[in-house]
Structures are given as C-alpha cells and as structure tokens.
Amino acid sequence: MTIGDIQTPRLAIGELTAHYAGFIHELLNTPEWIRFIGDSQVKSIDDANQYIDKIRRNPAIHYWVLELKAESVPIGIVSVVKRDYLAHPDLGFALLPRYGKRGYAHEATSAVLQEMGKQPSRPLVLATVLEENHHSIHLLTKLGFRYDQPMVVGAEKLLIYSYSVARAEH
C-alpha cells in the first residue's frame, strides 16, 4: 500500500522509521497497548529497532507515525495490516495515553481512510477490537465503521467492524 506523508491541521503523519525507536519502545509498553493489542516483547531500544525493521520488511504491514506539528513530537500510530484470517486489511490506531481524548486518533485515522479511498483496489477495510475496548469501539463508530460480527482468534474474542473506503474520498 502506498500512502505518502499526510498533513492534517494538527498532525504530520509519516512513515515509521528507525528514528522512532524510542517512541515505539514507549508506546508498545503502555498498559493500554499491552492490554488491548498485546505484549510485543519490546523491552529495549534494540528490540524497538528490530520491531521497526520487521514491520518495514513485511509488505502486509504498514505503520504511520503521528507527530504533533507544532512540537514535532510523536504521539501515536495508525496501522494497516493484512492478516491471514481476514479478507480485507485491518486498520489499527494507538496513542500514548497522555495524548488521548483530544481527537488526534480521529483526525489521523480519518486522513488515512481518505488516502486509502484514493486506491480503488482497497474498497473495504476492517477493524478488529476486543469487546472491552470501549474507547476504540466509540472511535470506530464515529468514523463510520459498522459492526459486522464476532470472531475468535486464538484465545481472544474479537469484534469485527467494516468500513467502505470508497466513502472516505468524498
């Protein structure tokens, strides 16, 4: 998937690079990431660099870093992952907790969805979420995602939401 850098009123959204290893180390060790996404075992900056390298080498995984324009500070990520168990790409988002509830995830995710809408080969995007992740479910609904069905993956029950990216370009 090719999406270049994106600018929103408050955010610069760009490609994940090794420059962000410290930020990725911090984000992946927040209680929210561990609870709702899982423990990625990124326990050092070296682990974070390996994690970033693994993502960058996998064509099925795309991460964009959200930076506050005014301070050039990374605050979160938006991801699109093609998972083996899903027919369409899975959209994800995560912010450092201190930047939550300010509309940044909505602003960034809306912009990424608009860019995806410019790619006719991706008419549908999904989002998987644990049913106890009420903040993410609220954001998905606000973005226009619709609940589809539950799905059990491993030991986890996920809720599957879908969104027609063709709507995002209008």
Backbone as ProteinMPNN parsed JSONL, in Angstrom:
{"seq_chain_A": "MTIGDIQTPRLAIGELTAHYAGFIHELLNTPEWIRFIGDSQVKSIDDANQYIDKIRRNPAIHYWVLELKAESVPIGIVSVVKRDYLAHPDLGFALLPRYGKRGYAHEATSAVLQEMGKQPSRPLVLATVLEENHHSIHLLTKLGFRYDQPMVVGAEKLLIYSYSVARAEH", "coords_chain_A": {"N_chain_A": [[0.853, -1.17, 0.0], [0.595, 2.135, -0.878], [0.926, 5.026, 0.633], [1.652, 8.278, 0.971], [3.305, 10.847, 2.915], [1.112, 12.543, 5.131], [-0.72, 15.444, 5.885], [-2.5, 16.984, 8.456], [-4.658, 19.354, 10.127], [-3.439, 19.471, 12.722], [-1.518, 17.501, 12.78], [1.352, 15.725, 11.548], [1.686, 13.045, 9.496], [3.511, 10.289, 8.981], [5.824, 7.887, 7.551], [6.894, 5.047, 9.403], [10.035, 4.886, 10.808], [13.452, 3.983, 11.745], [14.221, 6.101, 13.268], [12.231, 6.508, 15.121], [12.5, 4.728, 17.23], [12.75, 5.005, 20.086], [10.28, 6.156, 20.741], [8.531, 4.098, 19.815], [9.295, 2.057, 21.552], [8.368, 3.156, 23.967], [5.548, 3.422, 23.416], [4.693, 0.741, 22.892], [4.925, -0.376, 25.339], [3.024, 0.69, 26.961], [0.338, 0.45, 29.317], [-2.168, 0.29, 28.022], [-1.579, -0.523, 25.368], [-0.484, -3.067, 25.862], [-2.659, -4.326, 27.119], [-4.813, -4.156, 25.211], [-3.756, -4.733, 22.694], [-1.525, -6.36, 22.936], [1.385, -7.915, 24.419], [4.245, -7.033, 23.0], [6.812, -7.711, 23.488], [8.878, -5.842, 23.402], [11.393, -4.701, 24.865], [13.567, -3.046, 24.998], [15.532, -0.426, 23.426], [16.939, -1.537, 21.341], [15.337, -3.794, 20.835], [13.101, -2.387, 19.929], [14.088, -1.257, 17.569], [14.481, -3.611, 16.097], [11.828, -4.478, 15.927], [10.696, -2.386, 14.386], [12.193, -2.726, 12.033], [11.311, -5.26, 11.26], [8.607, -4.722, 10.701], [8.886, -2.886, 8.597], [9.989, -4.492, 6.619], [7.958, -6.215, 5.973], [5.542, -6.58, 3.61], [2.836, -6.729, 4.146], [2.249, -5.197, 6.304], [1.774, -1.936, 7.469], [2.79, 0.965, 9.01], [2.135, 4.192, 10.254], [3.456, 7.091, 11.693], [2.215, 9.402, 14.007], [2.721, 12.74, 14.421], [2.808, 15.634, 16.449], [2.425, 18.649, 14.882], [3.251, 21.207, 15.776], [5.194, 20.74, 17.747], [6.778, 18.703, 16.769], [6.613, 16.134, 17.885], [6.315, 12.699, 18.4], [3.231, 10.997, 18.811], [1.55, 8.859, 18.432], [0.318, 6.023, 16.479], [-0.979, 4.924, 13.312], [-2.116, 2.04, 11.78], [-2.147, -0.358, 9.103], [-2.878, -3.575, 8.464], [-2.606, -6.569, 6.74], [-4.085, -9.34, 7.611], [-3.84, -12.884, 7.955], [-6.205, -14.21, 8.657], [-8.263, -12.531, 7.936], [-10.32, -11.154, 5.358], [-9.901, -8.637, 4.348], [-7.83, -5.652, 4.708], [-6.761, -4.719, 8.034], [-7.403, -2.058, 10.044], [-5.7, -0.133, 12.43], [-5.014, 1.734, 15.454], [-3.211, 3.68, 17.804], [-2.403, 5.59, 20.649], [-0.087, 7.402, 22.693], [-0.933, 7.397, 26.096], [-1.138, 9.974, 27.349], [-1.912, 11.648, 25.323], [-4.419, 11.019, 24.594], [-7.993, 11.272, 24.033], [-8.254, 13.76, 22.8], [-8.96, 14.039, 20.244], [-7.043, 13.368, 18.364], [-6.625, 10.732, 17.377], [-8.94, 10.325, 15.869], [-8.678, 12.387, 13.962], [-6.284, 11.637, 12.624], [-6.832, 8.995, 11.752], [-9.064, 9.392, 10.128], [-7.844, 10.861, 8.067], [-6.04, 8.957, 7.018], [-7.873, 7.038, 6.118], [-9.122, 8.542, 4.107], [-7.002, 8.775, 2.282], [-6.678, 6.082, 1.673], [-9.029, 5.695, 0.306], [-8.461, 6.682, -2.166], [-7.302, 4.655, -3.483], [-8.422, 2.386, -5.506], [-8.216, -0.364, -5.383], [-8.592, -1.228, -2.835], [-11.371, -1.574, -1.544], [-12.644, -2.025, 0.885], [-12.112, -1.839, 4.363], [-11.234, -3.334, 7.426], [-11.663, -3.448, 11.003], [-10.416, -4.747, 13.934], [-11.291, -5.449, 17.252], [-11.088, -5.76, 20.777], [-13.861, -6.625, 22.81], [-14.022, -5.246, 25.227], [-12.711, -2.887, 24.793], [-13.752, -0.07, 24.859], [-13.228, 2.627, 24.174], [-11.956, 2.49, 21.651], [-13.967, 1.232, 20.149], [-15.921, 3.208, 20.256], [-14.614, 5.244, 18.772], [-14.316, 3.955, 16.276], [-17.007, 3.693, 15.522], [-17.736, 6.397, 15.382], [-16.16, 7.134, 13.227], [-17.503, 5.921, 11.204], [-17.45, 3.215, 10.835], [-18.99, 0.001, 10.72], [-20.45, -2.443, 12.792], [-19.782, -5.844, 12.228], [-19.402, -8.694, 12.915], [-18.655, -11.141, 15.5], [-15.48, -12.711, 16.148], [-13.411, -15.431, 16.858], [-10.095, -15.574, 17.629], [-7.397, -17.421, 18.191], [-7.177, -17.391, 21.623], [-8.754, -15.231, 21.961], [-11.706, -13.238, 21.81], [-12.745, -11.338, 19.245], [-14.215, -8.341, 17.994], [-15.483, -7.566, 14.853], [-15.34, -4.87, 12.708], [-16.423, -2.978, 9.852], [-15.616, -0.896, 7.016], [-16.308, 1.047, 4.227], [-13.956, 2.187, 2.15], [-14.279, 3.671, -0.108], [-16.16, 5.577, 0.435], [-14.709, 7.409, 1.883], [-13.307, 9.156, 0.247], [-14.938, 11.173, -0.525]], "CA_chain_A": [[0.0, 0.0, 0.0], [1.397, 3.335, -0.973], [0.346, 6.269, 1.13], [2.749, 9.165, 1.328], [3.099, 11.648, 4.116], [-0.197, 13.192, 5.19], [-0.797, 16.572, 6.81], [-3.816, 17.394, 8.932], [-4.448, 20.642, 10.813], [-2.552, 19.412, 13.889], [-0.619, 16.35, 12.742], [2.118, 15.243, 10.405], [1.564, 11.59, 9.526], [4.555, 9.807, 8.083], [6.316, 6.517, 7.603], [7.646, 4.58, 10.566], [11.454, 4.641, 10.532], [14.27, 3.699, 12.928], [14.261, 7.344, 14.043], [11.185, 6.469, 16.14], [12.687, 3.565, 18.114], [12.426, 5.364, 21.467], [8.828, 6.324, 20.803], [7.91, 2.772, 19.687], [9.558, 1.369, 22.822], [7.433, 3.705, 24.956], [4.164, 3.114, 23.052], [4.405, -0.686, 22.997], [4.967, -0.765, 26.739], [1.969, 1.326, 27.739], [-0.658, -0.537, 29.768], [-3.238, 0.157, 27.033], [-1.094, -1.36, 24.267], [-0.347, -4.446, 26.346], [-3.997, -4.865, 27.405], [-5.718, -4.248, 24.066], [-3.067, -5.199, 21.487], [-0.713, -7.493, 23.355], [2.766, -7.645, 24.794], [5.102, -7.248, 21.83], [8.141, -8.073, 23.977], [9.834, -4.799, 23.03], [11.848, -4.309, 26.199], [14.73, -2.164, 24.901], [15.604, 0.32, 22.171], [17.355, -2.508, 20.326], [14.113, -4.531, 20.483], [12.252, -1.488, 19.146], [14.68, -1.197, 16.23], [14.17, -4.886, 15.434], [10.39, -4.439, 15.667], [10.515, -1.481, 13.254], [12.771, -3.369, 10.848], [10.401, -6.352, 10.885], [7.435, -4.09, 10.095], [9.262, -2.269, 7.316], [10.289, -5.547, 5.643], [6.765, -7.015, 5.698], [4.624, -5.797, 2.764], [1.463, -6.826, 4.649], [2.125, -4.332, 7.485], [2.11, -0.531, 7.23], [2.61, 1.829, 10.176], [2.431, 5.608, 10.1], [3.642, 7.758, 12.975], [1.517, 10.677, 14.156], [3.511, 13.738, 15.149], [2.238, 16.963, 16.613], [3.162, 19.568, 14.003], [3.834, 22.337, 16.498], [6.36, 20.344, 18.545], [7.468, 17.56, 16.129], [6.65, 15.09, 18.906], [5.468, 11.556, 18.048], [2.218, 10.744, 19.834], [0.785, 7.646, 18.175], [0.449, 5.359, 15.185], [-2.092, 4.313, 12.602], [-1.567, 0.903, 11.049], [-2.986, -1.168, 8.238], [-2.243, -4.892, 8.438], [-3.359, -7.637, 6.076], [-3.959, -10.528, 8.464], [-4.215, -14.119, 7.267], [-7.562, -14.637, 8.996], [-9.242, -11.542, 7.487], [-10.381, -10.989, 3.904], [-9.526, -7.263, 3.996], [-6.863, -5.084, 5.66], [-7.197, -4.385, 9.388], [-6.949, -0.741, 10.457], [-5.479, -0.001, 13.866], [-4.515, 3.023, 15.915], [-2.824, 3.713, 19.217], [-1.773, 6.835, 21.082], [0.417, 7.452, 24.053], [-2.096, 7.77, 26.92], [-1.227, 11.404, 27.671], [-2.46, 12.373, 24.172], [-5.751, 10.503, 24.323], [-9.206, 12.069, 24.265], [-8.103, 15.113, 22.253], [-9.351, 13.999, 18.845], [-5.927, 13.064, 17.47], [-6.827, 9.443, 16.699], [-9.975, 10.558, 14.863], [-8.088, 13.227, 12.91], [-5.305, 10.856, 11.869], [-7.462, 7.843, 11.113], [-9.869, 9.941, 9.035], [-6.939, 11.23, 6.975], [-5.545, 7.719, 6.407], [-9.003, 6.464, 5.38], [-9.285, 9.329, 2.884], [-5.935, 8.365, 1.365], [-6.99, 4.724, 1.216], [-10.123, 5.829, -0.637], [-7.892, 7.016, -3.471], [-6.771, 3.417, -4.032], [-9.624, 1.595, -5.783], [-8.005, -1.79, -5.123], [-8.908, -1.486, -1.424], [-12.691, -0.992, -1.32], [-13.147, -2.266, 2.232], [-11.122, -2.013, 5.427], [-11.819, -3.857, 8.654], [-11.006, -3.127, 12.266], [-10.681, -5.756, 14.955], [-11.197, -4.82, 18.565], [-11.602, -6.524, 21.918], [-15.138, -6.022, 23.186], [-13.897, -4.345, 26.383], [-12.012, -1.668, 24.389], [-14.856, 0.831, 24.569], [-12.752, 3.848, 23.513], [-11.742, 2.192, 20.234], [-15.276, 0.978, 19.542], [-16.551, 4.524, 20.084], [-13.956, 5.925, 17.663], [-14.671, 3.275, 15.029], [-18.386, 4.068, 15.207], [-17.694, 7.807, 14.998], [-15.544, 7.19, 11.898], [-18.419, 5.351, 10.228], [-17.343, 1.757, 10.771], [-20.199, -0.718, 11.141], [-20.198, -3.748, 13.394], [-20.11, -6.972, 11.359], [-19.549, -9.987, 13.571], [-17.569, -11.533, 16.396], [-14.579, -13.718, 15.614], [-12.471, -15.938, 17.839], [-8.75, -15.762, 17.087], [-6.655, -17.957, 19.333], [-7.996, -17.387, 22.836], [-9.423, -13.941, 22.077], [-12.912, -12.926, 21.05], [-12.637, -10.023, 18.634], [-15.352, -7.803, 17.268], [-15.046, -7.119, 13.54], [-16.037, -3.718, 12.152], [-16.022, -2.761, 8.47], [-15.748, 0.465, 6.503], [-16.086, 1.18, 2.796], [-13.052, 3.325, 1.962], [-14.751, 4.472, -1.237], [-16.895, 6.706, 1.019], [-13.783, 8.348, 2.511], [-12.749, 10.147, -0.654], [-15.912, 12.232, -0.813]], "C_chain_A": [[0.895, 1.228, 0.0], [0.576, 4.529, -0.512], [1.528, 7.114, 1.562], [2.481, 9.875, 2.638], [1.778, 12.398, 4.005], [-0.102, 14.326, 6.21], [-2.254, 16.801, 7.187], [-3.61, 18.728, 9.661], [-3.441, 20.577, 11.971], [-1.437, 18.381, 13.782], [0.135, 16.227, 11.427], [2.119, 13.727, 10.54], [2.541, 11.043, 8.507], [4.984, 8.39, 8.386], [7.08, 6.234, 8.896], [9.077, 4.284, 10.129], [12.183, 4.364, 11.847], [14.403, 4.927, 13.824], [13.296, 7.298, 15.234], [11.342, 5.318, 17.138], [12.331, 3.878, 19.566], [10.931, 5.511, 21.679], [8.124, 4.962, 20.743], [8.115, 1.971, 20.971], [8.566, 1.847, 23.882], [5.993, 3.27, 24.665], [3.821, 1.649, 23.302], [4.463, -1.213, 24.429], [3.95, -0.026, 27.6], [0.972, 0.251, 28.184], [-1.765, -0.769, 28.741], [-2.804, -0.727, 25.865], [-1.055, -2.823, 24.703], [-1.732, -5.07, 26.564], [-4.811, -5.126, 26.14], [-5.071, -4.773, 22.785], [-2.2, -6.409, 21.801], [0.704, -7.071, 23.681], [3.668, -8.03, 23.628], [6.526, -7.626, 22.199], [9.222, -7.112, 23.472], [10.3, -4.168, 24.336], [13.051, -3.369, 26.191], [14.661, -1.402, 23.576], [16.043, -0.614, 21.044], [16.162, -3.356, 19.878], [13.207, -3.679, 19.609], [12.785, -1.362, 17.719], [14.392, -2.471, 15.445], [12.692, -4.953, 15.051], [10.106, -3.573, 14.434], [11.03, -2.115, 11.97], [11.858, -4.484, 10.336], [9.158, -5.798, 10.182], [7.773, -3.577, 8.702], [9.554, -3.317, 6.233], [9.065, -6.368, 5.248], [5.765, -6.199, 4.872], [3.164, -5.849, 3.222], [1.209, -5.903, 5.84], [2.593, -2.92, 7.137], [1.791, 0.26, 8.496], [2.95, 3.259, 9.779], [2.496, 6.218, 11.498], [2.921, 9.1, 12.934], [2.391, 11.6, 14.988], [2.715, 15.018, 15.279], [3.069, 17.917, 15.77], [3.919, 20.628, 14.795], [5.121, 21.968, 17.235], [7.229, 19.268, 17.893], [7.669, 16.418, 17.124], [5.765, 13.929, 18.449], [4.505, 11.223, 19.182], [1.458, 9.439, 19.622], [1.068, 7.063, 16.808], [-0.931, 5.035, 14.62], [-1.465, 3.193, 11.801], [-2.621, 0.288, 10.148], [-2.232, -2.477, 8.057], [-3.156, -5.863, 7.701], [-3.097, -8.914, 6.861], [-4.469, -11.75, 7.705], [-5.673, -14.493, 7.488], [-8.65, -13.638, 8.594], [-9.172, -11.364, 5.973], [-9.892, -9.614, 3.445], [-8.529, -6.74, 5.031], [-7.53, -4.651, 6.963], [-6.574, -3.048, 9.775], [-6.783, -0.714, 11.968], [-4.959, 1.388, 14.201], [-4.175, 2.903, 17.385], [-2.131, 5.038, 19.49], [-1.117, 6.623, 22.431], [-0.726, 7.972, 24.928], [-2.229, 9.272, 27.192], [-1.784, 12.241, 26.512], [-3.863, 11.892, 23.796], [-6.837, 11.526, 24.593], [-9.064, 13.53, 23.841], [-8.453, 15.153, 20.768], [-8.241, 13.65, 17.871], [-6.137, 11.754, 16.707], [-7.878, 9.59, 15.604], [-9.404, 11.332, 13.676], [-7.149, 12.413, 12.019], [-5.952, 9.715, 11.101], [-8.355, 8.292, 9.959], [-8.995, 10.261, 7.828], [-6.4, 9.985, 6.263], [-6.658, 7.055, 5.596], [-9.252, 7.227, 4.074], [-8.232, 8.945, 1.845], [-6.194, 6.968, 0.815], [-8.113, 4.752, 0.176], [-9.665, 6.174, -2.042], [-7.317, 5.785, -4.176], [-7.935, 2.462, -4.28], [-9.449, 0.095, -5.519], [-8.352, -2.18, -3.69], [-10.288, -0.917, -1.091], [-13.201, -1.106, 0.117], [-11.973, -2.408, 3.19], [-11.872, -2.482, 6.662], [-11.078, -3.292, 9.849], [-11.407, -4.211, 13.253], [-10.434, -5.121, 16.315], [-11.716, -5.789, 19.623], [-12.871, -5.836, 22.411], [-15.051, -5.106, 24.399], [-13.152, -3.046, 26.043], [-13.033, -0.632, 23.908], [-14.426, 2.112, 23.853], [-12.549, 3.614, 22.02], [-13.057, 1.937, 19.514], [-16.0, 2.3, 19.291], [-15.935, 5.252, 18.884], [-14.32, 5.278, 16.328], [-16.084, 3.663, 14.582], [-18.448, 5.523, 14.726], [-17.112, 7.978, 13.595], [-16.457, 6.632, 10.802], [-18.265, 3.858, 10.017], [-18.648, 1.144, 11.277], [-19.795, -2.079, 11.707], [-20.652, -4.845, 12.438], [-20.407, -8.239, 12.145], [-18.441, -10.191, 14.602], [-16.698, -12.577, 15.69], [-13.637, -14.151, 16.734], [-11.153, -16.203, 17.122], [-7.872, -16.185, 18.253], [-7.58, -18.021, 20.522], [-8.821, -16.111, 22.971], [-10.681, -13.855, 21.223], [-12.776, -11.488, 20.562], [-13.963, -9.627, 18.017], [-14.809, -7.249, 15.96], [-15.954, -5.991, 13.072], [-15.556, -3.53, 10.719], [-16.351, -1.33, 8.036], [-15.459, 0.441, 5.014], [-15.224, 2.396, 2.544], [-13.455, 4.192, 0.779], [-15.527, 5.7, -0.736], [-15.944, 7.795, 1.508], [-13.284, 9.423, 1.561], [-13.707, 11.279, -0.976], [-15.938, 13.272, 0.254]], "O_chain_A": [[1.835, 1.331, 0.789], [-0.349, 4.971, -1.193], [2.312, 6.708, 2.421], [1.549, 9.542, 3.369], [1.382, 12.831, 2.923], [0.519, 14.18, 7.263], [-3.132, 16.808, 6.325], [-2.472, 19.178, 9.792], [-2.677, 21.519, 12.178], [-0.513, 18.378, 14.595], [-0.365, 16.572, 10.356], [2.507, 13.19, 11.578], [2.414, 11.302, 7.31], [4.548, 7.783, 9.365], [7.813, 7.083, 9.403], [9.301, 3.52, 9.189], [11.605, 4.494, 12.926], [14.672, 4.795, 15.018], [13.52, 7.972, 16.24], [10.38, 4.977, 17.826], [11.662, 3.072, 20.213], [10.385, 5.045, 22.68], [7.218, 4.702, 21.536], [7.202, 1.28, 21.424], [7.992, 1.037, 24.609], [5.294, 2.802, 25.564], [2.768, 1.348, 23.865], [4.093, -2.356, 24.693], [4.001, -0.103, 28.827], [0.79, -0.749, 27.49], [-2.251, -1.891, 28.598], [-3.567, -1.584, 25.419], [-1.538, -3.704, 23.992], [-1.942, -6.233, 26.22], [-5.428, -6.182, 26.002], [-5.779, -5.216, 21.88], [-2.148, -7.365, 21.027], [1.163, -6.004, 23.271], [3.829, -9.209, 23.314], [7.359, -7.84, 21.319], [10.337, -7.525, 23.157], [9.687, -3.229, 24.845], [13.509, -2.939, 27.25], [13.83, -1.701, 22.718], [15.566, -0.49, 19.915], [15.991, -3.609, 18.685], [12.61, -4.181, 18.656], [12.006, -1.362, 16.766], [14.092, -2.41, 14.253], [12.35, -5.434, 13.97], [9.361, -3.983, 13.544], [10.369, -2.046, 10.934], [11.66, -4.631, 9.13], [8.713, -6.354, 9.178], [7.032, -3.808, 7.746], [9.378, -3.038, 5.047], [9.123, -7.137, 4.289], [5.2, -5.229, 5.376], [2.34, -5.081, 2.725], [0.085, -5.829, 6.337], [3.675, -2.734, 6.58], [0.664, 0.229, 8.992], [3.921, 3.507, 9.064], [1.689, 5.895, 12.369], [3.008, 9.837, 11.951], [2.754, 11.279, 16.12], [2.032, 15.44, 14.345], [4.288, 17.984, 15.929], [5.085, 20.909, 14.518], [6.035, 22.786, 17.339], [8.302, 18.951, 18.406], [8.741, 15.817, 17.198], [4.591, 14.137, 18.141], [4.891, 11.17, 20.349], [0.788, 8.962, 20.538], [1.935, 7.538, 16.075], [-1.909, 4.892, 15.354], [-0.402, 3.37, 11.206], [-3.822, 0.398, 10.396], [-1.104, -2.498, 7.566], [-4.343, -5.962, 8.009], [-2.015, -9.495, 6.779], [-5.409, -11.659, 6.915], [-6.311, -15.041, 6.589], [-9.828, -13.863, 8.873], [-8.094, -11.417, 5.382], [-9.512, -9.445, 2.287], [-8.397, -7.316, 6.11], [-8.7, -4.271, 6.988], [-5.351, -2.924, 9.827], [-7.634, -1.219, 12.7], [-4.515, 2.124, 13.32], [-4.78, 2.119, 18.115], [-1.371, 5.54, 18.662], [-1.538, 5.773, 23.215], [-1.421, 8.907, 24.529], [-3.348, 9.781, 27.257], [-2.096, 13.417, 26.699], [-4.42, 12.323, 22.786], [-6.622, 12.516, 25.292], [-9.668, 14.422, 24.435], [-8.266, 16.176, 20.109], [-8.472, 13.636, 16.662], [-5.853, 11.685, 15.511], [-7.718, 9.031, 14.519], [-9.627, 10.965, 12.522], [-7.223, 12.5, 10.793], [-5.649, 9.5, 9.927], [-8.396, 7.634, 8.919], [-9.367, 9.964, 6.692], [-6.314, 9.966, 5.035], [-6.407, 6.561, 4.497], [-9.559, 6.617, 3.049], [-8.544, 8.808, 0.663], [-5.96, 6.703, -0.364], [-8.139, 3.92, -0.731], [-10.407, 5.978, -3.005], [-6.896, 5.867, -5.33], [-8.388, 1.795, -3.351], [-10.438, -0.635, -5.44], [-8.397, -3.369, -3.375], [-10.379, 0.115, -0.425], [-14.095, -0.36, 0.518], [-10.961, -3.026, 2.859], [-13.006, -2.073, 6.908], [-9.994, -2.725, 9.712], [-12.584, -4.547, 13.388], [-9.488, -4.355, 16.498], [-12.664, -6.539, 19.387], [-12.948, -4.607, 22.429], [-15.928, -4.262, 24.586], [-12.98, -2.192, 26.913], [-13.155, -0.361, 22.713], [-15.167, 2.632, 23.019], [-12.933, 4.455, 21.207], [-13.238, 2.384, 18.381], [-16.617, 2.489, 18.243], [-16.663, 5.816, 18.067], [-14.601, 5.979, 15.356], [-16.318, 3.929, 13.403], [-19.148, 5.828, 13.759], [-17.529, 8.87, 12.857], [-16.211, 6.846, 9.614], [-18.884, 3.292, 9.115], [-19.317, 1.701, 12.148], [-18.923, -2.763, 11.172], [-21.759, -4.793, 11.902], [-21.503, -8.794, 12.066], [-17.421, -9.501, 14.579], [-17.141, -13.238, 14.75], [-13.126, -13.311, 17.475], [-11.097, -16.951, 16.146], [-7.631, -15.412, 19.18], [-8.647, -18.631, 20.454], [-9.51, -15.921, 23.973], [-10.723, -14.325, 20.086], [-12.704, -10.549, 21.354], [-14.735, -10.476, 17.572], [-13.798, -6.546, 15.95], [-17.177, -6.133, 13.042], [-14.42, -3.876, 10.394], [-17.22, -0.662, 8.597], [-14.457, -0.134, 4.588], [-15.689, 3.525, 2.701], [-13.013, 5.336, 0.677], [-15.55, 6.736, -1.4], [-16.314, 8.968, 1.55], [-12.877, 10.495, 2.007], [-13.323, 12.246, -1.635], [-16.704, 14.231, 0.162]]}, "name": "protein", "num_of_chains": 1, "seq": "MTIGDIQTPRLAIGELTAHYAGFIHELLNTPEWIRFIGDSQVKSIDDANQYIDKIRRNPAIHYWVLELKAESVPIGIVSVVKRDYLAHPDLGFALLPRYGKRGYAHEATSAVLQEMGKQPSRPLVLATVLEENHHSIHLLTKLGFRYDQPMVVGAEKLLIYSYSVARAEH"}
